[in-house]
């Protein structure tokens, strides 16, 4: 960050830290930090503030932000990857193929990983017709993971006007099967005009 501030660069870095717990008698724990990872995040925040207080290159974007990603199991219910192991008596429990404790951000980052999209790209969140939509790198990817939000043709048409390169929705988010089936055609028609 300091070198970027000095010469106007846009260097990136990756920091990897295990969430090792702080000892309960340590100064860090007594200050409110439960893990080494929490200390690391605070150190990056403080370093960014210090860099901004110094003289910065006029062309520097003053980006001191960072993302914290944690390794976890897949967001998809186990049946998604092992359908042969499913007991037919439990089919109604798996109406949604996504684990119930996952957030839209969890789903977005899994899609980005699965599709090989750079995790450092800018992400913006907007509300379109009452639905939260993520836009990655402008219009490189648009994603709507609202569950049971009633994604209908009007919403799809509004989203298609943005001309995203890729679009992803949550299966359970569609108002009806017809909309789900017609999405590709709606995008093709609107992108031709």
C-alpha positions in Angstrom: 0.0 0.0 0.0 2.8 2.4 0.9 4.6 1.8 -2.5 1.3 2.3 -4.4 0.7 5.5 -2.5 4.2 6.7 -3.4 4.2 6.0 -7.1 0.5 5.7 -8.0 0.7 2.0 -8.6 -2.0 -0.7 -8.2 -0.1 -3.6 -6.7 -2.1 -6.3 -5.0 -1.2 -8.8 -2.3 -2.5 -11.9 -0.7 -2.2 -12.6 3.0 -2.9 -16.0 4.4 -3.5 -16.4 8.1 -4.8 -19.4 10.1 -7.4 -18.4 12.6 -5.3 -19.6 15.5 -6.9 -18.6 18.8 -5.2 -16.0 21.0 -4.3 -17.2 24.5 -6.9 -16.1 27.0 -4.3 -14.4 29.1 -2.6 -12.7 26.2 -2.7 -8.9 25.7 -4.4 -9.4 22.3 -7.2 -11.5 23.8 -7.7 -9.0 26.6 -7.9 -6.2 23.9 -10.7 -8.1 22.2 -8.9 -10.2 19.6 -10.0 -13.8 19.7 -7.6 -15.0 16.9 -4.4 -14.1 15.1 -6.5 -13.5 12.0 -8.5 -10.8 13.8 -5.2 -9.1 14.7 -4.0 -9.4 11.1 -7.1 -7.6 9.8 -6.7 -4.8 12.3 -3.0 -4.4 11.4 -4.0 -4.0 7.7 -6.7 -1.4 8.6 -4.2 0.6 10.7 -1.5 0.4 8.0 -4.0 1.7 5.5 -4.9 4.7 7.7 -1.2 5.5 8.2 -0.6 5.4 4.4 -3.5 7.8 3.8 -2.1 10.3 6.3 1.1 10.6 4.3 1.6 12.4 1.0 0.1 10.3 -1.7 0.8 10.3 -5.4 -1.8 12.3 -7.3 -2.8 9.4 -9.6 -3.2 6.9 -6.7 -6.8 5.6 -6.2 -6.3 5.5 -2.4 -7.5 2.0 -2.3 -6.7 0.6 1.2 -9.6 -1.9 1.2 -9.3 -5.6 1.5 -11.4 -8.8 1.4 -11.4 -11.6 3.9 -12.2 -15.0 2.5 -12.4 -18.1 4.6 -12.1 -21.7 3.4 -15.2 -23.7 3.9 -17.1 -26.6 2.4 -19.2 -26.2 -0.7 -22.4 -24.1 -0.6 -24.2 -26.8 -2.4 -26.2 -29.5 -0.5 -24.4 -32.8 -0.6 -27.0 -34.3 -3.0 -25.7 -31.9 -5.7 -22.4 -33.8 -5.8 -23.5 -37.3 -4.7 -27.0 -37.8 -6.1 -26.7 -41.6 -6.0 -26.4 -41.5 -2.2 -29.8 -39.8 -1.8 -32.6 -41.6 0.1 -35.8 -41.1 -1.8 -37.7 -40.6 1.5 -35.8 -37.4 2.1 -36.4 -35.7 -1.2 -38.7 -33.0 0.2 -35.8 -31.9 2.5 -33.7 -31.0 -0.5 -36.1 -28.7 -2.4 -33.3 -26.2 -2.5 -29.9 -27.4 -3.6 -28.1 -24.8 -1.4 -27.2 -25.2 2.3 -29.5 -23.1 4.4 -26.8 -21.2 6.3 -25.2 -19.7 3.2 -25.4 -16.0 2.3 -25.7 -14.5 -1.1 -22.0 -13.4 -0.8 -21.0 -17.0 -0.1 -22.8 -18.0 -3.3 -21.2 -15.2 -5.3 -17.7 -16.2 -4.3 -18.3 -19.9 -5.1 -19.6 -18.9 -8.6 -16.5 -16.7 -9.1 -14.2 -19.6 -8.0 -16.0 -22.1 -10.1 -15.9 -19.9 -13.2 -12.3 -18.8 -12.7 -13.2 -15.1 -12.1 -10.5 -13.1 -10.3 -11.6 -12.7 -6.6 -10.0 -9.2 -6.5 -12.3 -7.7 -9.1 -14.6 -4.9 -7.9 -18.0 -5.9 -6.8 -21.0 -3.6 -6.5 -24.4 -4.5 -5.1 -27.5 -2.8 -6.4 -31.2 -3.3 -5.9 -33.3 -3.8 -9.0 -37.0 -4.2 -8.6 -36.5 -5.0 -5.0 -34.0 -7.7 -5.6 -30.3 -7.6 -4.6 -28.0 -8.0 -7.6 -24.2 -8.2 -7.5 -22.2 -6.8 -10.5 -18.6 -8.0 -10.7 -16.2 -5.8 -12.6 -19.0 -3.6 -14.1 -20.9 -6.0 -16.3 -18.6 -9.0 -16.4 -20.9 -11.0 -14.1 -24.4 -10.2 -12.7 -25.7 -12.4 -10.0 -29.0 -12.5 -8.1 -29.3 -15.1 -5.3 -32.5 -13.9 -3.6 -34.4 -17.1 -2.6 -38.1 -17.1 -3.4 -37.8 -13.5 -4.6 -40.0 -14.0 -7.6 -37.5 -13.4 -10.5 -39.9 -12.8 -13.4 -39.6 -11.8 -17.0 -39.8 -8.0 -16.2 -36.8 -8.3 -13.8 -34.8 -10.4 -16.4 -35.5 -7.8 -19.1 -34.3 -5.0 -16.8 -31.2 -6.9 -15.9 -30.5 -7.8 -19.6 -30.5 -4.0 -20.4 -27.2 -3.9 -18.5 -25.7 -6.3 -21.0 -23.8 -8.5 -18.5 -21.4 -11.0 -20.0 -22.6 -13.7 -17.6 -25.6 -14.0 -15.4 -26.4 -16.4 -12.6 -29.6 -16.9 -10.5 -30.6 -19.1 -7.7 -32.9 -21.8 -8.9 -35.4 -21.2 -6.0 -35.6 -17.5 -6.9 -37.7 -17.8 -10.0 -41.4 -16.9 -10.0 -42.2 -19.8 -12.3 -40.7 -22.4 -14.6 -41.5 -20.4 -17.8 -39.2 -17.6 -16.7 -36.4 -20.0 -15.9 -36.8 -21.7 -19.3 -37.0 -18.4 -21.3 -34.1 -16.6 -19.7 -31.6 -17.4 -22.5 -34.1 -16.3 -25.1 -34.9 -13.0 -23.3 -31.2 -12.2 -23.2 -30.6 -13.1 -26.8 -33.5 -10.9 -28.0 -32.6 -7.9 -25.9 -28.9 -8.1 -26.7 -29.7 -8.1 -30.5 -31.5 -4.8 -30.3 
